Amino acid sequence: MNNFEVKIKQNLEILHMKKEELYNAKKAIGRDTVWSDIERYKLNMEMLTWIVNTDSLLMRLSKKHSKEKNNLKDSEDIKNHKEQGTLLGLYYAFNCFKHNFSILSTETIRESSLFTDHEGTEYVIANNEFSETTKKFSQKYKEYDFYKEYLVGQNVELTFNDAISFLNKQYQELYTS
């Protein structure tokens, strides 16, 4: 195993741990209360950071992954590219986070959505969504357009789950073929 493969594998394990942390926080496992808006924001930003970091490593190692993303960055057609488009939107969200722009709704938990985990257990999803940003920056590669197309109004946790699944798939393709 080379150093990059080890690092990607570690990142994917950390993402899995963060998903478990998110799951436990919502169910108030080991706690007296459900998580606060600030705790939820912190955990979501940690997840976002690890997703972007893992994708960056995959782009350095996989010519296919890098080529797909670069072609999409230069494309006029941003629709019908959900997986890569979502990741490009997450890069914009990450830049917003770094520059202290608000990207998440700050609603309290609403019991409007259920998620079934890998063990078949249903639990309530914290209904924070990616929000429209008030300031547009990062025109490079149309990241804002991907953010608007694939993230605004979407549930943060479900978006992260989809991104993590895609990154796992990319890792498997890279190291099992």
TIVO-2410 file (N, C-alpha, C; in nm, 3 decimals):
# residues 177
REC num residu      c1      c2      c3 atome chaine
REC   1      M   0.084  -0.117   0.000     N      A
REC   1      M   0.000   0.000   0.000    CA      A
REC   1      M   0.089   0.124   0.000     C      A
REC   2      N   0.065   0.217  -0.096     N      A
REC   2      N   0.145   0.339  -0.097    CA      A
REC   2      N   0.087   0.442   0.001     C      A
REC   3      N   0.161   0.550   0.022     N      A
REC   3      N   0.120   0.650   0.122    CA      A
REC   3      N  -0.014   0.715   0.089     C      A
REC   4      F  -0.040   0.741  -0.041     N      A
REC   4      F  -0.167   0.802  -0.077    CA      A
REC   4      F  -0.283   0.707  -0.051     C      A
REC   5      E  -0.263   0.581  -0.082     N      A
REC   5      E  -0.369   0.483  -0.058    CA      A
REC   5      E  -0.400   0.474   0.091     C      A
REC   6      V  -0.296   0.473   0.173     N      A
REC   6      V  -0.314   0.469   0.318    CA      A
REC   6      V  -0.391   0.593   0.364     C      A
REC   7      K  -0.351   0.709   0.313     N      A
REC   7      K  -0.415   0.835   0.354    CA      A
REC   7      K  -0.563   0.838   0.313     C      A
REC   8      I  -0.593   0.796   0.191     N      A
REC   8      I  -0.733   0.794   0.146    CA      A
REC   8      I  -0.814   0.697   0.232     C      A
REC   9      K  -0.757   0.581   0.257     N      A
REC   9      K  -0.826   0.482   0.340    CA      A
REC   9      K  -0.853   0.539   0.480     C      A
REC  10      Q  -0.753   0.608   0.537     N      A
REC  10      Q  -0.772   0.671   0.668    CA      A
REC  10      Q  -0.881   0.778   0.662     C      A
REC  11      N  -0.880   0.859   0.556     N      A
REC  11      N  -0.983   0.962   0.542    CA      A
REC  11      N  -1.122   0.901   0.536     C      A
REC  12      L  -1.137   0.792   0.459     N      A
REC  12      L  -1.266   0.727   0.449    CA      A
REC  12      L  -1.310   0.669   0.583     C      A
REC  13      E  -1.215   0.617   0.660     N      A
REC  13      E  -1.247   0.567   0.794    CA      A
REC  13      E  -1.290   0.682   0.885     C      A
REC  14      I  -1.223   0.795   0.875     N      A
REC  14      I  -1.261   0.912   0.955    CA      A
REC  14      I  -1.401   0.959   0.916     C      A
REC  15      L  -1.431   0.961   0.786     N      A
REC  15      L  -1.566   0.998   0.742    CA      A
REC  15      L  -1.670   0.903   0.799     C      A
REC  16      H  -1.639   0.774   0.802     N      A
REC  16      H  -1.731   0.677   0.862    CA      A
REC  16      H  -1.751   0.707   1.011     C      A
REC  17      M  -1.642   0.740   1.081     N      A
REC  17      M  -1.652   0.774   1.223    CA      A
REC  17      M  -1.736   0.899   1.243     C      A
REC  18      K  -1.720   0.999   1.155     N      A
REC  18      K  -1.799   1.122   1.166    CA      A
REC  18      K  -1.947   1.094   1.141     C      A
REC  19      K  -1.975   1.003   1.045     N      A
REC  19      K  -2.115   0.964   1.022    CA      A
REC  19      K  -2.174   0.899   1.147     C      A
REC  20      E  -2.096   0.814   1.212     N      A
REC  20      E  -2.141   0.751   1.336    CA      A
REC  20      E  -2.162   0.855   1.446     C      A
REC  21      E  -2.070   0.951   1.454     N      A
REC  21      E  -2.082   1.059   1.552    CA      A
REC  21      E  -2.211   1.138   1.528     C      A
REC  22      L  -2.238   1.166   1.404     N      A
REC  22      L  -2.359   1.238   1.366    CA      A
REC  22      L  -2.482   1.157   1.405     C      A
REC  23      Y  -2.480   1.028   1.375     N      A
REC  23      Y  -2.589   0.937   1.409    CA      A
REC  23      Y  -2.612   0.934   1.560     C      A
REC  24      N  -2.503   0.918   1.637     N      A
REC  24      N  -2.514   0.911   1.782    CA      A
REC  24      N  -2.562   1.043   1.841     C      A
REC  25      A  -2.517   1.153   1.784     N      A
REC  25      A  -2.558   1.285   1.834    CA      A
REC  25      A  -2.708   1.305   1.815     C      A
REC  26      K  -2.758   1.265   1.699     N      A
REC  26      K  -2.901   1.283   1.673    CA      A
REC  26      K  -2.987   1.198   1.764     C      A
REC  27      K  -2.940   1.080   1.793     N      A
REC  27      K  -3.016   0.990   1.880    CA      A
REC  27      K  -2.987   1.016   2.027     C      A
REC  28      A  -2.901   1.114   2.055     N      A
REC  28      A  -2.862   1.152   2.191    CA      A
REC  28      A  -2.800   1.034   2.265     C      A
REC  29      I  -2.728   0.948   2.192     N      A
REC  29      I  -2.660   0.835   2.254    CA      A
REC  29      I  -2.544   0.888   2.337     C      A
REC  30      G  -2.541   0.850   2.464     N      A
REC  30      G  -2.435   0.894   2.554    CA      A
REC  30      G  -2.450   1.039   2.596     C      A
REC  31      R  -2.569   1.095   2.578     N      A
REC  31      R  -2.593   1.235   2.612    CA      A
REC  31      R  -2.729   1.248   2.678     C      A
REC  32      D  -2.750   1.361   2.744     N      A
REC  32      D  -2.880   1.389   2.804    CA      A
REC  32      D  -2.974   1.458   2.706     C      A
REC  33      T  -2.918   1.529   2.609     N      A
REC  33      T  -3.001   1.605   2.515    CA      A
REC  33      T  -2.951   1.586   2.374     C      A
REC  34      V  -3.035   1.624   2.277     N      A
REC  34      V  -2.991   1.623   2.138    CA      A
REC  34      V  -2.894   1.738   2.118     C      A
REC  35      W  -2.823   1.736   2.009     N      A
REC  35      W  -2.719   1.834   1.984    CA      A
REC  35      W  -2.774   1.974   1.956     C      A
REC  36      S  -2.696   2.072   1.990     N      A
REC  36      S  -2.733   2.211   1.966    CA      A
REC  36      S  -2.701   2.249   1.822     C      A
REC  37      D  -2.750   2.366   1.780     N      A
REC  37      D  -2.720   2.415   1.646    CA      A
REC  37      D  -2.569   2.431   1.625     C      A
REC  38      I  -2.499   2.478   1.727     N      A
REC  38      I  -2.354   2.498   1.715    CA      A
REC  38      I  -2.282   2.364   1.704     C      A
REC  39      E  -2.322   2.266   1.782     N      A
REC  39      E  -2.261   2.133   1.772    CA      A
REC  39      E  -2.286   2.073   1.633     C      A
REC  40      R  -2.406   2.090   1.584     N      A
REC  40      R  -2.441   2.037   1.451    CA      A
REC  40      R  -2.359   2.107   1.344     C      A
REC  41      Y  -2.344   2.238   1.353     N      A
REC  41      Y  -2.265   2.313   1.257    CA      A
REC  41      Y  -2.119   2.265   1.259     C      A
REC  42      K  -2.064   2.250   1.377     N      A
REC  42      K  -1.925   2.205   1.392    CA      A
REC  42      K  -1.906   2.068   1.326     C      A
REC  43      L  -1.991   1.975   1.355     N      A
REC  43      L  -1.978   1.842   1.299    CA      A
REC  43      L  -1.997   1.843   1.147     C      A
REC  44      N  -2.092   1.921   1.099     N      A
REC  44      N  -2.113   1.931   0.954    CA      A
REC  44      N  -1.991   1.990   0.884     C      A
REC  45      M  -1.928   2.089   0.944     N      A
REC  45      M  -1.809   2.148   0.883    CA      A
REC  45      M  -1.690   2.053   0.889     C      A
REC  46      E  -1.681   1.974   0.994     N      A
REC  46      E  -1.576   1.871   0.998    CA      A
REC  46      E  -1.597   1.770   0.885     C      A
REC  47      M  -1.721   1.727   0.866     N      A
REC  47      M  -1.752   1.633   0.758    CA      A
REC  47      M  -1.716   1.694   0.624     C      A
REC  48      L  -1.755   1.819   0.603     N      A
REC  48      L  -1.728   1.888   0.477    CA      A
REC  48      L  -1.577   1.892   0.450     C      A
REC  49      T  -1.499   1.926   0.552     N      A
REC  49      T  -1.354   1.933   0.538    CA      A
REC  49      T  -1.296   1.798   0.497     C      A
REC  50      W  -1.338   1.691   0.561     N      A
REC  50      W  -1.286   1.559   0.529    CA      A
REC  50      W  -1.330   1.513   0.391     C      A
REC  51      I  -1.452   1.548   0.349     N      A
REC  51      I  -1.498   1.510   0.215    CA      A
REC  51      I  -1.412   1.579   0.109     C      A
REC  52      V  -1.390   1.709   0.122     N      A
REC  52      V  -1.311   1.784   0.025    CA      A
REC  52      V  -1.167   1.733   0.024     C      A
REC  53      N  -1.112   1.707   0.142     N      A
REC  53      N  -0.975   1.656   0.152    CA      A
REC  53      N  -0.962   1.520   0.082     C      A
REC  54      T  -1.057   1.431   0.104     N      A
REC  54      T  -1.054   1.298   0.044    CA      A
REC  54      T  -1.068   1.307  -0.108     C      A
REC  55      D  -1.159   1.392  -0.155     N      A
REC  55      D  -1.176   1.408  -0.298    CA      A
REC  55      D  -1.048   1.464  -0.362     C      A
REC  56      S  -0.984   1.558  -0.296     N      A
REC  56      S  -0.859   1.615  -0.348    CA      A
REC  56      S  -0.751   1.508  -0.362     C      A
REC  57      L  -0.741   1.420  -0.264     N      A
REC  57      L  -0.645   1.310  -0.273    CA      A
REC  57      L  -0.678   1.216  -0.389     C      A
REC  58      L  -0.805   1.185  -0.404     N      A
REC  58      L  -0.846   1.097  -0.514    CA      A
REC  58      L  -0.813   1.159  -0.650     C      A
REC  59      M  -0.830   1.290  -0.660     N      A
REC  59      M  -0.798   1.357  -0.787    CA      A
REC  59      M  -0.649   1.349  -0.817     C      A
REC  60      R  -0.567   1.351  -0.715     N      A
REC  60      R  -0.422   1.341  -0.736    CA      A
REC  60      R  -0.381   1.201  -0.781     C      A
REC  61      L  -0.459   1.101  -0.742     N      A
REC  61      L  -0.422   0.963  -0.771    CA      A
REC  61      L  -0.492   0.901  -0.890     C      A
REC  62      S  -0.612   0.947  -0.918     N      A
REC  62      S  -0.691   0.884  -1.024    CA      A
REC  62      S  -0.703   0.978  -1.143     C      A
REC  63      K  -0.642   0.940  -1.254     N      A
REC  63      K  -0.653   1.021  -1.375    CA      A
REC  63      K  -0.798   1.029  -1.421     C      A
REC  64      K  -0.870   0.919  -1.407     N      A
REC  64      K  -1.011   0.915  -1.448    CA      A
REC  64      K  -1.094   1.013  -1.364     C      A
REC  65      H  -1.078   1.007  -1.233     N      A
REC  65      H  -1.153   1.095  -1.142    CA      A
REC  65      H  -1.118   1.242  -1.170     C      A
REC  66      S  -0.989   1.269  -1.186     N      A
REC  66      S  -0.944   1.404  -1.213    CA      A
REC  66      S  -0.996   1.455  -1.348     C      A
REC  67      K  -0.991   1.371  -1.449     N      A
REC  67      K  -1.037   1.410  -1.583    CA      A
REC  67      K  -1.186   1.439  -1.584     C      A
REC  68      E  -1.265   1.352  -1.517     N      A
REC  68      E  -1.410   1.375  -1.510    CA      A
REC  68      E  -1.441   1.509  -1.445     C      A
REC  69      K  -1.372   1.537  -1.335     N      A
REC  69      K  -1.398   1.662  -1.263    CA      A
REC  69      K  -1.353   1.783  -1.345     C      A
REC  70      N  -1.237   1.775  -1.406     N      A
REC  70      N  -1.188   1.887  -1.487    CA      A
REC  70      N  -1.274   1.911  -1.609     C      A
REC  71      N  -1.321   1.805  -1.673     N      A
REC  71      N  -1.412   1.821  -1.787    CA      A
REC  71      N  -1.541   1.889  -1.744     C      A
REC  72      L  -1.592   1.852  -1.628     N      A
REC  72      L  -1.715   1.911  -1.579    CA      A
REC  72      L  -1.695   2.058  -1.541     C      A
REC  73      K  -1.579   2.091  -1.486     N      A
REC  73      K  -1.549   2.229  -1.450    CA      A
REC  73      K  -1.554   2.320  -1.572     C      A
REC  74      D  -1.511   2.267  -1.686     N      A
REC  74      D  -1.506   2.345  -1.809    CA      A
REC  74      D  -1.633   2.335  -1.893     C      A
REC  75      S  -1.725   2.250  -1.853     N      A
REC  75      S  -1.845   2.224  -1.932    CA      A
REC  75      S  -1.951   2.332  -1.911     C      A
REC  76      E  -2.029   2.355  -2.013     N      A
REC  76      E  -2.144   2.445  -2.000    CA      A
REC  76      E  -2.264   2.370  -1.943     C      A
REC  77      D  -2.262   2.239  -1.954     N      A
REC  77      D  -2.372   2.155  -1.906    CA      A
REC  77      D  -2.344   2.111  -1.763     C      A
REC  78      I  -2.409   2.175  -1.665     N      A
REC  78      I  -2.386   2.136  -1.527    CA      A
REC  78      I  -2.492   2.040  -1.476     C      A
REC  79      K  -2.595   2.017  -1.553     N      A
REC  79      K  -2.699   1.924  -1.512    CA      A
REC  79      K  -2.657   1.782  -1.549     C      A
REC  80      N  -2.720   1.685  -1.489     N      A
REC  80      N  -2.697   1.544  -1.519    CA      A
REC  80      N  -2.557   1.495  -1.481     C      A
REC  81      H  -2.497   1.560  -1.384     N      A
REC  81      H  -2.366   1.517  -1.333    CA      A
REC  81      H  -2.370   1.520  -1.181     C      A
REC  82      K  -2.468   1.452  -1.123     N      A
REC  82      K  -2.498   1.467  -0.981    CA      A
REC  82      K  -2.379   1.441  -0.889     C      A
REC  83      E  -2.309   1.330  -0.909     N      A
REC  83      E  -2.203   1.295  -0.814    CA      A
REC  83      E  -2.087   1.395  -0.818     C      A
REC  84      Q  -2.030   1.417  -0.936     N      A
REC  84      Q  -1.920   1.512  -0.948    CA      A
REC  84      Q  -1.969   1.656  -0.926     C      A
REC  85      G  -2.089   1.687  -0.973     N      A
REC  85      G  -2.145   1.821  -0.952    CA      A
REC  85      G  -2.166   1.852  -0.805     C      A
REC  86      T  -2.211   1.752  -0.730     N      A
REC  86      T  -2.227   1.769  -0.586    CA      A
REC  86      T  -2.092   1.797  -0.520     C      A
REC  87      L  -1.990   1.721  -0.560     N      A
REC  87      L  -1.857   1.745  -0.502    CA      A
REC  87      L  -1.806   1.884  -0.536     C      A
REC  88      L  -1.828   1.930  -0.659     N      A
REC  88      L  -1.786   2.067  -0.693    CA      A
REC  88      L  -1.865   2.170  -0.612     C      A
REC  89      G  -1.992   2.144  -0.589     N      A
REC  89      G  -2.071   2.232  -0.503    CA      A
REC  89      G  -2.019   2.231  -0.360     C      A
REC  90      L  -1.972   2.115  -0.314     N      A
REC  90      L  -1.915   2.106  -0.180    CA      A
REC  90      L  -1.784   2.183  -0.169     C      A
REC  91      Y  -1.708   2.192  -0.278     N      A
REC  91      Y  -1.587   2.276  -0.277    CA      A
REC  91      Y  -1.627   2.423  -0.254     C      A
REC  92      Y  -1.734   2.466  -0.319     N      A
REC  92      Y  -1.781   2.604  -0.298    CA      A
REC  92      Y  -1.825   2.622  -0.152     C      A
REC  93      A  -1.899   2.523  -0.099     N      A
REC  93      A  -1.943   2.530   0.040    CA      A
REC  93      A  -1.823   2.538   0.134     C      A
REC  94      F  -1.719   2.462   0.102     N      A
REC  94      F  -1.598   2.463   0.184    CA      A
REC  94      F  -1.531   2.600   0.180     C      A
REC  95      N  -1.525   2.661   0.062     N      A
REC  95      N  -1.469   2.796   0.052    CA      A
REC  95      N  -1.553   2.896   0.130     C      A
REC  96      C  -1.684   2.883   0.125     N      A
REC  96      C  -1.770   2.970   0.205    CA      A
REC  96      C  -1.740   2.952   0.354     C      A
REC  97      F  -1.727   2.828   0.396     N      A
REC  97      F  -1.697   2.799   0.536    CA      A
REC  97      F  -1.564   2.864   0.576     C      A
REC  98      K  -1.461   2.850   0.492     N      A
REC  98      K  -1.330   2.908   0.523    CA      A
REC  98      K  -1.337   3.060   0.537     C      A
REC  99      H  -1.428   3.122   0.462     N      A
REC  99      H  -1.438   3.269   0.464    CA      A
REC  99      H  -1.555   3.318   0.549     C      A
REC 100      N  -1.607   3.229   0.634     N      A
REC 100      N  -1.713   3.262   0.730    CA      A
REC 100      N  -1.844   3.310   0.669     C      A
REC 101      F  -1.877   3.260   0.550     N      A
REC 101      F  -2.008   3.288   0.494    CA      A
REC 101      F  -2.104   3.181   0.546     C      A
REC 102      S  -2.224   3.222   0.572     N      A
REC 102      S  -2.325   3.127   0.619    CA      A
REC 102      S  -2.370   3.038   0.504     C      A
REC 103      I  -2.362   2.907   0.524     N      A
REC 103      I  -2.405   2.815   0.419    CA      A
REC 103      I  -2.509   2.715   0.466     C      A
REC 104      L  -2.538   2.715   0.597     N      A
REC 104      L  -2.636   2.621   0.649    CA      A
REC 104      L  -2.752   2.694   0.711     C      A
REC 105      S  -2.872   2.639   0.689     N      A
REC 105      S  -2.985   2.693   0.763    CA      A
REC 105      S  -2.961   2.660   0.910     C      A
REC 106      T  -3.012   2.741   0.998     N      A
REC 106      T  -2.988   2.719   1.141    CA      A
REC 106      T  -3.116   2.682   1.213     C      A
REC 107      E  -3.203   2.611   1.142     N      A
REC 107      E  -3.327   2.568   1.203    CA      A
REC 107      E  -3.297   2.463   1.310     C      A
REC 108      T  -3.385   2.455   1.408     N      A
REC 108      T  -3.372   2.347   1.504    CA      A
REC 108      T  -3.422   2.219   1.439     C      A
REC 109      I  -3.398   2.108   1.503     N      A
REC 109      I  -3.435   1.979   1.445    CA      A
REC 109      I  -3.587   1.970   1.431     C      A
REC 110      R  -3.629   1.931   1.313     N      A
REC 110      R  -3.770   1.905   1.288    CA      A
REC 110      R  -3.783   1.757   1.255     C      A
REC 111      E  -3.890   1.697   1.301     N      A
REC 111      E  -3.909   1.555   1.276    CA      A
REC 111      E  -3.984   1.534   1.145     C      A
REC 112      S  -3.925   1.579   1.035     N      A
REC 112      S  -3.994   1.568   0.907    CA      A
REC 112      S  -3.932   1.465   0.814     C      A
REC 113      S  -3.813   1.419   0.847     N      A
REC 113      S  -3.746   1.325   0.759    CA      A
REC 113      S  -3.692   1.208   0.839     C      A
REC 114      L  -3.706   1.090   0.785     N      A
REC 114      L  -3.649   0.971   0.847    CA      A
REC 114      L  -3.542   0.915   0.756     C      A
REC 115      F  -3.440   0.860   0.815     N      A
REC 115      F  -3.332   0.798   0.740    CA      A
REC 115      F  -3.315   0.657   0.795     C      A
REC 116      T  -3.294   0.561   0.708     N      A
REC 116      T  -3.269   0.425   0.751    CA      A
REC 116      T  -3.120   0.397   0.735     C      A
REC 117      D  -3.056   0.360   0.845     N      A
REC 117      D  -2.912   0.337   0.839    CA      A
REC 117      D  -2.881   0.198   0.784     C      A
REC 118      H  -2.752   0.165   0.778     N      A
REC 118      H  -2.707   0.038   0.719    CA      A
REC 118      H  -2.756  -0.083   0.797     C      A
REC 119      E  -2.801  -0.065   0.920     N      A
REC 119      E  -2.854  -0.176   1.000    CA      A
REC 119      E  -3.006  -0.182   0.995     C      A
REC 120      G  -3.068  -0.093   0.918     N      A
REC 120      G  -3.213  -0.092   0.906    CA      A
REC 120      G  -3.286  -0.012   1.013     C      A
REC 121      T  -3.212   0.060   1.095     N      A
REC 121      T  -3.273   0.142   1.200    CA      A
REC 121      T  -3.313   0.277   1.143     C      A
REC 122      E  -3.437   0.319   1.171     N      A
REC 122      E  -3.481   0.451   1.125    CA      A
REC 122      E  -3.454   0.554   1.232     C      A
REC 123      Y  -3.412   0.672   1.192     N      A
REC 123      Y  -3.397   0.782   1.285    CA      A
REC 123      Y  -3.423   0.914   1.215     C      A
REC 124      V  -3.451   1.015   1.296     N      A
REC 124      V  -3.484   1.146   1.244    CA      A
REC 124      V  -3.359   1.216   1.194     C      A
REC 125      I  -3.372   1.281   1.080     N      A
REC 125      I  -3.262   1.359   1.024    CA      A
REC 125      I  -3.276   1.503   1.071     C      A
REC 126      A  -3.167   1.560   1.117     N      A
REC 126      A  -3.169   1.703   1.147    CA      A
REC 126      A  -3.193   1.774   1.016     C      A
REC 127      N  -3.290   1.859   1.013     N      A
REC 127      N  -3.331   1.917   0.886    CA      A
REC 127      N  -3.256   2.045   0.855     C      A
REC 128      N  -3.122   2.040   0.862     N      A
REC 128      N  -3.051   2.155   0.814    CA      A
REC 128      N  -3.024   2.136   0.665     C      A
REC 129      E  -3.036   2.245   0.597     N      A
REC 129      E  -3.018   2.243   0.453    CA      A
REC 129      E  -2.911   2.344   0.414     C      A
REC 130      F  -2.854   2.322   0.297     N      A
REC 130      F  -2.763   2.422   0.244    CA      A
REC 130      F  -2.847   2.542   0.203     C      A
REC 131      S  -2.803   2.660   0.240     N      A
REC 131      S  -2.880   2.781   0.211    CA      A
REC 131      S  -2.814   2.862   0.099     C      A
REC 132      E  -2.894   2.948   0.039     N      A
REC 132      E  -2.841   3.039  -0.064    CA      A
REC 132      E  -2.742   3.132   0.005     C      A
REC 133      T  -2.630   3.156  -0.058     N      A
REC 133      T  -2.531   3.247   0.001    CA      A
REC 133      T  -2.562   3.388  -0.045     C      A
REC 134      T  -2.528   3.483   0.040     N      A
REC 134      T  -2.555   3.622   0.008    CA      A
REC 134      T  -2.445   3.682  -0.079     C      A
REC 135      K  -2.330   3.620  -0.078     N      A
REC 135      K  -2.217   3.673  -0.155    CA      A
REC 135      K  -2.165   3.563  -0.247     C      A
REC 136      K  -2.147   3.597  -0.371     N      A
REC 136      K  -2.098   3.501  -0.468    CA      A
REC 136      K  -1.950   3.529  -0.493     C      A
REC 137      F  -1.869   3.429  -0.474     N      A
REC 137      F  -1.728   3.440  -0.507    CA      A
REC 137      F  -1.686   3.307  -0.568     C      A
REC 138      S  -1.562   3.291  -0.600     N      A
REC 138      S  -1.510   3.168  -0.660    CA      A
REC 138      S  -1.576   3.139  -0.794     C      A
REC 139      Q  -1.564   3.232  -0.885     N      A
REC 139      Q  -1.617   3.212  -1.020    CA      A
REC 139      Q  -1.540   3.104  -1.095     C      A
REC 140      K  -1.420   3.076  -1.047     N      A
REC 140      K  -1.337   2.975  -1.112    CA      A
REC 140      K  -1.412   2.843  -1.117     C      A
REC 141      Y  -1.421   2.787  -1.234     N      A
REC 141      Y  -1.482   2.656  -1.256    CA      A
REC 141      Y  -1.631   2.650  -1.221     C      A
REC 142      K  -1.695   2.762  -1.209     N      A
REC 142      K  -1.839   2.766  -1.186    CA      A
REC 142      K  -1.883   2.691  -1.060     C      A
REC 143      E  -1.799   2.688  -0.957     N      A
REC 143      E  -1.835   2.617  -0.834    CA      A
REC 143      E  -1.967   2.668  -0.775     C      A
REC 144      Y  -1.989   2.797  -0.784     N      A
REC 144      Y  -2.114   2.854  -0.732    CA      A
REC 144      Y  -2.234   2.795  -0.805     C      A
REC 145      D  -2.223   2.778  -0.937     N      A
REC 145      D  -2.333   2.721  -1.015    CA      A
REC 145      D  -2.360   2.577  -0.971     C      A
REC 146      F  -2.257   2.501  -0.943     N      A
REC 146      F  -2.276   2.364  -0.894    CA      A
REC 146      F  -2.338   2.365  -0.755     C      A
REC 147      Y  -2.296   2.461  -0.673     N      A
REC 147      Y  -2.353   2.474  -0.539    CA      A
REC 147      Y  -2.504   2.499  -0.550     C      A
REC 148      K  -2.541   2.596  -0.635     N      A
REC 148      K  -2.683   2.627  -0.653    CA      A
REC 148      K  -2.761   2.509  -0.710     C      A
REC 149      E  -2.703   2.441  -0.806     N      A
REC 149      E  -2.773   2.331  -0.874    CA      A
REC 149      E  -2.791   2.209  -0.785     C      A
REC 150      Y  -2.688   2.173  -0.711     N      A
REC 150      Y  -2.690   2.045  -0.640    CA      A
REC 150      Y  -2.702   2.054  -0.488     C      A
REC 151      L  -2.679   2.172  -0.428     N      A
REC 151      L  -2.679   2.177  -0.282    CA      A
REC 151      L  -2.787   2.265  -0.221     C      A
REC 152      V  -2.813   2.382  -0.277     N      A
REC 152      V  -2.908   2.475  -0.214    CA      A
REC 152      V  -3.042   2.405  -0.194     C      A
REC 153      G  -3.090   2.408  -0.070     N      A
REC 153      G  -3.217   2.347  -0.035    CA      A
REC 153      G  -3.210   2.198  -0.007     C      A
REC 154      Q  -3.092   2.139  -0.022     N      A
REC 154      Q  -3.078   1.996   0.002    CA      A
REC 154      Q  -3.039   1.969   0.147     C      A
REC 155      N  -3.083   1.856   0.197     N      A
REC 155      N  -3.048   1.815   0.332    CA      A
REC 155      N  -2.897   1.789   0.338     C      A
REC 156      V  -2.832   1.849   0.435     N      A
REC 156      V  -2.687   1.841   0.448    CA      A
REC 156      V  -2.642   1.697   0.470     C      A
REC 157      E  -2.705   1.629   0.563     N      A
REC 157      E  -2.661   1.494   0.596    CA      A
REC 157      E  -2.677   1.399   0.478     C      A
REC 158      L  -2.789   1.406   0.408     N      A
REC 158      L  -2.809   1.318   0.293    CA      A
REC 158      L  -2.710   1.349   0.182     C      A
REC 159      T  -2.679   1.477   0.163     N      A
REC 159      T  -2.580   1.517   0.064    CA      A
REC 159      T  -2.443   1.460   0.100     C      A
REC 160      F  -2.406   1.471   0.227     N      A
REC 160      F  -2.279   1.414   0.272    CA      A
REC 160      F  -2.277   1.263   0.253     C      A
REC 161      N  -2.386   1.196   0.287     N      A
REC 161      N  -2.391   1.050   0.270    CA      A
REC 161      N  -2.370   1.011   0.125     C      A
REC 162      D  -2.434   1.084   0.033     N      A
REC 162      D  -2.417   1.056  -0.110    CA      A
REC 162      D  -2.272   1.079  -0.153     C      A
REC 163      A  -2.213   1.188  -0.105     N      A
REC 163      A  -2.074   1.220  -0.142    CA      A
REC 163      A  -1.979   1.112  -0.089     C      A
REC 164      I  -2.000   1.069   0.034     N      A
REC 164      I  -1.914   0.966   0.093    CA      A
REC 164      I  -1.928   0.834   0.017     C      A
REC 165      S  -2.049   0.799  -0.020     N      A
REC 165      S  -2.071   0.677  -0.099    CA      A
REC 165      S  -1.996   0.685  -0.231     C      A
REC 166      F  -2.004   0.801  -0.297     N      A
REC 166      F  -1.934   0.819  -0.424    CA      A
REC 166      F  -1.782   0.809  -0.405     C      A
REC 167      L  -1.729   0.871  -0.299     N      A
REC 167      L  -1.585   0.864  -0.273    CA      A
REC 167      L  -1.541   0.720  -0.244     C      A
REC 168      N  -1.623   0.647  -0.170     N      A
REC 168      N  -1.593   0.506  -0.146    CA      A
REC 168      N  -1.589   0.428  -0.277     C      A
REC 169      K  -1.685   0.455  -0.365     N      A
REC 169      K  -1.691   0.389  -0.495    CA      A
REC 169      K  -1.566   0.421  -0.577     C      A
REC 170      Q  -1.525   0.548  -0.576     N      A
REC 170      Q  -1.404   0.588  -0.649    CA      A
REC 170      Q  -1.281   0.518  -0.593     C      A
REC 171      Y  -1.273   0.508  -0.462     N      A
REC 171      Y  -1.161   0.439  -0.397    CA      A
REC 171      Y  -1.158   0.292  -0.439     C      A
REC 172      Q  -1.274   0.228  -0.436     N      A
REC 172      Q  -1.282   0.086  -0.475    CA      A
REC 172      Q  -1.238   0.066  -0.620     C      A
REC 173      E  -1.284   0.154  -0.708     N      A
REC 173      E  -1.245   0.144  -0.849    CA      A
REC 173      E  -1.094   0.161  -0.866     C      A
REC 174      L  -1.037   0.251  -0.790     N      A
REC 174      L  -0.895   0.279  -0.801    CA      A
REC 174      L  -0.808   0.165  -0.749     C      A
REC 175      Y  -0.851   0.103  -0.640     N      A
REC 175      Y  -0.764   0.004  -0.576    CA      A
REC 175      Y  -0.810  -0.140  -0.588     C      A
REC 176      T  -0.918  -0.167  -0.657     N      A
REC 176      T  -0.958  -0.306  -0.678    CA      A
REC 176      T  -0.956  -0.345  -0.825     C      A
REC 177      S  -0.921  -0.249  -0.911     N      A
REC 177      S  -0.916  -0.284  -1.054    CA      A
REC 177      S  -0.777  -0.306  -1.103     C      A
***
